[in-house]
């Protein structure tokens, strides 16, 4: 049995943490152990994957509830019963009345005198709803996923007939194959005849004397299936993909339902999405900001060489054209916006302090302030001059 740490411990949060607190904790851990920031470190890579796994569970309301109740056994089939692989949990999504109808032939309508549905008519299968968790990069570039879920399908043993191999359904002796029987009732107004579904064949007109042992005469079974899902480039968090015909199979030759896949995108340690644009903060030293420098800036396409102009101010934003996210309809890409932060050293030795004082004097900015400085600054229209005005 695998040995896993508690997911709350992995992210460093309490069980009472809010969704926002869990998201912030994940971003912090992901940034700390991201492979790009820890090249070649197997330990960092393992902890990065561990943080991803913890976030995928704790950011999903259903999985989080199962994990809080059962621990790892509630979300990982390798931990034995109780997880999504046991019983019908985790992905079992179908209409119970539809199953009962397939097993017992329907016939539940009509008690109120309304029109009854033909139990032999083709019926469309129900839709399936699933979700996938992908990384920020996968959302930008597109990816493929294999979804495991339980789905109602045509029984392979009997081909959907419900009868055991080598046998077939017989005409109902009660209704003669019509599926309807007449009922007479004496009332003060005379004898009233009504038509209702045959109770012996449930309105189908046929009787299965030897049911298929696999589907018990229903013609459909529930089984675990794997479905390949192609996630398009540019998809955003909580958008959905609709895959036609991959839902529960229909009844009596009816069309299958659809598969709706909700896409959840994990936050990135240092990229933030804004439509199809991407924001990235880059921290430089005072010397780099003042003199300019050539930097290696991370993008979704890998690191690129970029020239920081001399005299760059803190908070200034530069654009890397076409380095953003692919438009979902395939037309063009967004841009990457680089926001500059200047790192001001907190600890300086005496020589460093002296050099900065000398630089300040050269630039006309000193640690002290004299009347001469005020006159000079006022003539320049500098900070103090502007303040006076």
C-alpha positions in Angstrom: 0.0 0.0 0.0 1.5 3.4 -0.9 2.7 5.7 1.9 1.3 9.2 1.3 1.4 12.3 3.5 -1.7 14.0 4.5 -2.8 16.4 1.7 -3.4 19.3 4.2 0.1 18.7 5.6 1.5 18.8 2.0 0.0 22.2 1.4 0.6 23.5 4.9 -3.1 24.4 5.6 -5.7 23.4 8.2 -8.8 21.3 7.4 -10.9 24.4 7.9 -9.0 26.3 5.2 -11.1 28.1 2.6 -10.8 27.5 -1.2 -8.8 30.7 -1.6 -6.4 29.7 1.2 -5.9 26.3 -0.4 -5.2 28.0 -3.8 -2.7 30.4 -2.3 -0.9 27.6 -0.4 -0.7 25.6 -3.6 0.8 28.5 -5.5 3.4 29.0 -2.8 4.4 25.3 -2.8 4.4 25.0 -6.6 6.6 28.1 -6.9 9.0 26.7 -4.3 9.4 23.3 -6.0 8.7 24.1 -9.6 11.2 22.2 -11.9 12.1 25.4 -13.7 13.3 26.9 -10.4 15.0 23.7 -9.3 16.7 22.3 -12.3 17.9 18.7 -11.9 16.5 18.3 -8.3 14.6 15.0 -8.0 13.4 15.9 -4.5 11.9 19.2 -5.8 10.2 17.3 -8.7 8.7 14.8 -6.3 7.4 17.5 -4.0 6.0 19.5 -6.9 4.0 16.4 -8.0 2.9 15.8 -4.4 1.6 19.4 -4.2 -0.3 19.0 -7.5 -1.9 15.8 -6.3 -3.0 17.4 -3.0 -4.4 20.4 -4.8 -6.4 18.3 -7.3 -8.2 16.6 -4.4 -8.6 19.6 -2.1 -9.8 21.9 -4.8 -12.6 19.5 -5.8 -15.6 19.7 -3.5 -16.6 16.1 -4.0 -13.2 14.6 -3.7 -12.4 16.8 -0.7 -15.5 15.6 1.1 -14.6 11.9 0.4 -11.0 12.6 1.5 -12.2 14.3 4.8 -14.3 11.2 5.5 -12.2 8.3 4.4 -8.7 9.7 3.9 -6.6 8.5 0.9 -9.0 5.5 0.6 -11.7 7.9 -0.5 -9.8 9.2 -3.5 -7.3 6.5 -4.4 -8.4 3.0 -5.4 -4.9 1.7 -4.4 -6.0 2.2 -0.8 -8.7 -0.4 -1.0 -12.5 -0.1 -0.9 -14.2 3.2 -0.4 -12.4 5.1 -3.2 -13.7 5.9 -6.7 -12.9 2.5 -8.0 -15.1 0.7 -5.4 -18.8 0.2 -5.9 -20.6 2.9 -7.9 -18.8 6.0 -6.5 -16.9 8.4 -8.6 -18.4 8.9 -11.9 -21.7 6.9 -11.7 -24.2 9.3 -13.1 -27.3 8.0 -14.6 -31.1 8.2 -14.3 -32.4 5.5 -11.8 -35.8 5.6 -13.5 -34.1 4.8 -16.8 -32.5 1.8 -15.3 -35.7 0.6 -13.7 -37.4 1.1 -17.0 -34.9 -1.0 -18.8 -35.2 -3.8 -16.2 -38.9 -3.7 -15.7 -40.2 -2.3 -19.0 -41.3 1.1 -17.7 -45.1 1.3 -17.4 -44.9 3.7 -14.4 -47.0 6.3 -16.2 -50.7 6.2 -16.8 -51.9 5.9 -13.2 -53.3 9.4 -13.4 -55.1 8.7 -16.7 -52.4 10.5 -18.8 -50.9 9.3 -22.0 -48.4 6.5 -21.5 -45.0 6.4 -23.1 -44.4 3.6 -25.5 -41.9 1.3 -23.7 -40.7 0.0 -27.0 -39.9 3.4 -28.5 -36.2 4.4 -28.9 -35.0 6.5 -25.9 -31.9 8.7 -25.8 -29.3 7.9 -23.2 -28.6 10.3 -20.4 -25.6 12.6 -20.4 -22.5 12.0 -18.4 -20.7 14.7 -16.4 -17.0 14.4 -15.5 -14.1 16.7 -14.7 -10.4 16.9 -15.4 -7.6 18.8 -13.7 -4.8 20.1 -15.9 -1.8 22.4 -15.5 -1.6 26.1 -16.6 0.8 25.1 -19.5 -1.6 22.3 -20.6 -4.5 24.7 -20.8 -2.4 27.1 -22.9 -1.0 24.4 -25.2 -3.7 21.8 -25.2 -3.4 18.2 -24.1 -5.1 14.8 -24.0 -6.6 13.0 -21.0 -8.1 9.6 -20.4 -11.2 9.7 -18.2 -12.3 6.6 -16.3 -16.0 6.5 -15.6 -19.0 4.2 -15.2 -21.4 4.2 -18.2 -24.6 2.4 -19.1 -24.0 0.3 -22.2 -25.7 -2.3 -24.4 -25.2 -5.7 -22.9 -22.6 -7.6 -24.9 -24.0 -11.0 -24.0 -27.5 -10.6 -25.5 -26.9 -7.6 -27.8 -29.5 -5.6 -25.9 -32.4 -8.1 -26.3 -32.4 -9.1 -22.7 -32.8 -12.8 -23.6 -30.3 -15.5 -22.9 -28.2 -16.6 -25.9 -30.0 -19.0 -28.1 -33.4 -17.8 -26.9 -35.7 -14.9 -27.8 -38.6 -13.0 -26.3 -42.1 -14.6 -26.7 -45.4 -12.8 -27.5 -47.2 -11.9 -24.3 -50.2 -14.3 -23.8 -52.0 -11.7 -21.7 -52.2 -8.9 -24.3 -51.4 -10.9 -27.5 -48.4 -8.7 -28.2 -50.4 -5.4 -28.1 -48.9 -4.2 -24.8 -52.3 -2.9 -23.8 -55.2 -4.5 -22.1 -58.8 -3.4 -21.6 -60.2 -2.9 -18.1 -63.9 -2.5 -17.3 -65.3 -0.9 -14.2 -68.9 -0.5 -13.1 -69.9 3.0 -12.0 -73.2 4.8 -11.3 -73.0 6.1 -14.8 -72.6 2.6 -16.3 -69.7 0.4 -17.3 -66.5 2.3 -18.2 -63.8 0.7 -20.3 -60.3 1.9 -19.9 -57.0 0.9 -21.6 -53.8 0.4 -19.6 -50.4 -1.2 -20.0 -50.4 -4.9 -19.7 -49.3 -5.8 -16.2 -47.7 -9.1 -17.4 -45.3 -7.6 -20.0 -45.2 -4.0 -18.7 -46.6 -2.8 -22.0 -43.8 -4.3 -24.1 -46.0 -7.0 -25.7 -43.2 -9.6 -25.2 -42.1 -11.8 -22.3 -38.5 -12.9 -21.7 -38.8 -16.4 -20.3 -35.1 -16.9 -20.0 -33.4 -13.6 -19.1 -29.8 -12.9 -19.9 -27.7 -13.8 -16.8 -25.5 -10.7 -17.3 -28.1 -7.9 -17.6 -31.0 -9.9 -16.0 -33.2 -9.1 -18.9 -32.6 -5.4 -19.0 -30.5 -5.4 -22.1 -28.1 -2.8 -20.7 -25.3 -3.0 -18.1 -23.1 -0.6 -16.1 -19.4 -0.9 -16.6 -16.2 1.0 -16.2 -14.9 2.6 -19.4 -12.0 4.8 -20.5 -12.7 7.8 -22.7 -10.0 9.8 -24.5 -10.6 13.5 -24.2 -8.8 16.1 -26.3 -8.5 19.4 -24.4 -8.1 22.3 -26.9 -5.3 24.9 -26.6 -6.5 28.1 -24.9 -9.2 26.6 -22.7 -9.8 28.5 -19.5 -10.5 27.4 -15.9 -13.9 25.9 -15.4 -14.8 25.8 -19.1 -16.5 22.7 -20.4 -16.0 20.4 -23.3 -18.9 18.6 -24.9 -18.2 15.2 -26.5 -21.2 13.9 -28.5 -22.2 10.3 -28.2 -20.0 9.4 -25.2 -22.7 9.4 -22.6 -24.9 6.6 -21.5 -26.1 4.4 -24.3 -29.8 4.7 -25.5 -32.6 2.2 -25.0 -34.3 0.4 -27.8 -31.8 1.6 -30.3 -32.0 5.2 -29.1 -29.1 7.7 -29.5 -26.4 7.8 -26.8 -26.1 10.8 -24.5 -23.2 13.2 -24.5 -20.2 13.6 -22.2 -19.7 17.0 -20.5 -16.2 17.5 -19.2 -15.5 20.4 -16.9 -11.9 21.6 -17.1 -10.2 22.8 -13.9 -6.8 24.6 -14.4 -4.3 24.6 -11.6 -2.8 28.0 -10.8 0.8 28.6 -11.9 3.5 29.6 -9.5 4.5 32.8 -11.4 2.2 33.2 -14.5 -1.2 34.8 -14.2 -3.8 34.7 -17.0 -5.7 37.7 -18.2 -7.9 36.6 -21.1 -5.4 35.3 -23.6 -2.6 37.5 -22.2 -0.1 36.3 -19.5 1.4 38.4 -16.7 4.8 37.6 -15.2 6.7 39.5 -12.5 10.4 39.8 -13.0 12.6 41.1 -10.2 15.9 42.9 -11.0 18.5 44.7 -9.0 18.8 48.5 -8.8 22.0 48.3 -11.0 20.2 46.3 -13.7 17.2 48.7 -13.7 19.5 51.7 -13.9 22.1 50.4 -16.4 19.9 47.9 -18.3 20.8 44.3 -18.8 20.1 41.2 -20.9 17.7 38.8 -19.0 16.4 35.3 -19.6 12.7 35.7 -19.1 10.4 32.6 -18.6 7.5 32.2 -21.1 5.1 29.5 -22.0 7.5 28.6 -24.9 10.5 28.4 -22.6 13.0 31.0 -21.5 13.8 33.8 -24.0 16.6 36.4 -24.1 15.2 39.9 -23.6 16.9 43.3 -23.1 15.9 45.4 -20.1 16.2 49.1 -21.1 18.4 51.4 -19.0 16.4 53.6 -16.6 13.6 51.1 -16.1 11.3 52.2 -13.3 9.7 49.9 -10.6 6.3 48.6 -11.8 7.0 49.4 -15.4 5.4 46.9 -17.8 6.8 45.6 -21.1 5.1 43.5 -23.7 6.5 40.3 -25.3 4.2 40.1 -28.4 2.7 36.8 -29.3 4.1 35.0 -26.2 0.7 34.6 -24.5 -2.0 32.0 -24.8 -3.4 30.5 -28.0 -6.9 31.8 -28.8 -9.5 29.1 -28.3 -10.9 29.5 -31.9 -7.3 29.1 -33.3 -6.9 32.7 -34.4 -3.7 34.2 -33.1 -2.1 34.3 -29.6 -2.1 36.8 -26.7 0.9 38.6 -25.4 3.1 38.3 -22.3 3.2 41.3 -20.0 6.4 41.6 -18.0 6.0 43.7 -14.8 9.4 44.9 -13.4 10.0 44.8 -9.6 13.3 46.4 -8.3 14.9 44.5 -5.4 16.2 46.9 -2.8 18.8 45.3 -0.5 17.9 45.2 3.2 21.4 44.5 4.6 24.4 46.5 3.5 27.9 46.6 4.9 29.7 49.9 5.5 31.5 50.0 2.1 28.2 49.4 0.3 26.6 52.2 2.3 29.3 54.6 1.4 29.1 53.7 -2.3 25.4 54.4 -2.3 26.0 57.7 -0.4 28.5 58.7 -3.1 26.1 57.7 -5.8 23.3 59.7 -4.1 25.6 62.8 -4.0 26.4 62.4 -7.6 22.8 62.2 -8.5 21.9 65.1 -6.2 20.0 62.8 -3.8 21.6 62.6 -0.3 20.7 61.2 3.0 20.5 64.7 4.5 18.7 67.7 3.2 20.0 71.3 3.3 18.7 74.7 2.3 21.1 74.5 -0.7 19.5 71.2 -1.7 16.1 72.7 -1.4 17.0 75.7 -3.6 18.5 73.4 -6.2 15.6 71.0 -6.2 13.1 73.9 -6.4 14.8 75.3 -9.5 14.7 71.9 -11.1 11.0 71.5 -10.3 11.9 68.3 -8.4 10.0 66.5 -5.7 10.1 69.2 -3.1 9.4 71.9 -5.7 6.4 70.1 -6.9 5.2 69.6 -3.3 5.4 73.3 -2.7 3.5 74.1 -5.8 
